[in-house]
Amino acid sequence: MTIAVDFDGVLTPNGHWPNTGEPNTKLIEWLIMFREMGGKVILWTNRNGNPPGNGG
C-alpha cells in the first residue's frame, strides 16, 4: 500500500509555508511503523518558488 502525506498542515499541523511549525510526532511515528511493515510513503507538497515576501 502507498499513501501520500502533505507536509504543511499534516506532518506539521500548525505550519504554513515558509514556517514549518512543530512536527506531528504521532503521525510521524505511525508512518515509520507503516514503512517498517512494507508500506510506501510519498511526501506530497505543493510548494513552488520562493517563500512569500522573499522576492518570489
Secondary structure by P-SEA (a helix, b strand, c coil): cbbbbbcccccccccccccccccaaaaaaaaaaaaaabbbbbbccccccccccccc
